[in-house]
Amino acid sequence: MELQGIGKIVFVAGLALAALGLFIWLGGRLGLGSLPGDLRFGDEKWGCYVPIGSMIVLSLLLTLIVNLVLRLFGR
C-alpha cells in the first residue's frame, strides 16, 4: 500500500473520531443519557445504568442519517 493511501485512511479515521467526539459532546449537552426510559438502579456500593431511551433515540437518528447519505449517493 502506498504512503498516500495510508495517509487517506488515517485522515478519514481522524475525521470519524472527531465526528464521534462531537456527537458525544452534543448528546451530553442535549440531555442524552437522562431521557425517560433510561434506567438507573442500585445503592451506595453498586449501581447499574441501562440507557434504553437513549439507545432508541440514537438508533432512530443513525438510521435517518444513513438513509439520507445512501440516498445522496444513489444507492
C-alpha positions in Angstrom: 0.0 0.0 0.0 1.3 3.4 -0.9 2.0 6.1 1.7 -0.7 8.3 0.2 -3.3 5.5 0.7 -2.3 5.1 4.3 -2.5 8.9 4.8 -6.0 8.9 3.4 -7.1 6.1 5.8 -5.6 7.9 8.8 -7.2 11.2 7.7 -10.7 9.6 7.4 -10.2 7.8 10.7 -9.3 11.1 12.4 -12.4 12.8 10.9 -14.6 9.9 12.0 -13.1 10.1 15.6 -13.7 13.9 15.7 -17.3 13.4 14.5 -17.9 10.8 17.2 -16.4 13.1 19.8 -18.6 16.0 18.6 -21.7 13.7 18.7 -21.0 12.5 22.2 -20.3 16.1 23.4 -23.5 17.4 21.8 -25.5 14.4 23.1 -24.4 15.2 26.6 -25.4 18.8 26.3 -28.8 17.9 24.9 -29.6 15.5 27.7 -28.8 12.2 26.1 -28.3 9.8 28.9 -31.0 11.2 31.1 -34.1 10.6 29.0 -37.3 8.9 30.1 -36.7 5.2 29.8 -33.1 5.3 30.9 -33.0 3.0 33.9 -30.7 3.6 36.9 -30.8 1.4 39.9 -28.5 0.3 42.7 -27.4 1.5 46.1 -24.3 3.0 47.7 -22.0 0.2 46.9 -23.1 -0.7 43.3 -25.1 0.7 40.5 -26.4 -0.1 37.1 -27.4 2.1 34.2 -29.4 0.9 31.2 -29.9 3.6 28.6 -32.9 2.2 26.8 -34.5 5.6 25.9 -31.1 6.9 24.7 -30.5 3.8 22.6 -33.8 4.2 20.9 -33.2 7.9 20.1 -29.6 7.1 18.8 -30.9 4.2 16.7 -33.5 6.5 15.0 -31.0 9.3 14.4 -28.4 6.9 13.0 -31.0 5.2 10.7 -32.1 8.6 9.4 -28.5 9.7 8.8 -27.5 6.5 7.0 -30.6 6.6 4.8 -30.0 10.2 3.9 -26.4 9.5 3.0 -27.3 6.5 0.9 -30.0 8.5 -1.0 -27.5 11.2 -1.7 -25.1 8.8 -3.2 -27.8 7.0 -5.2 -27.6 3.5 -3.7 
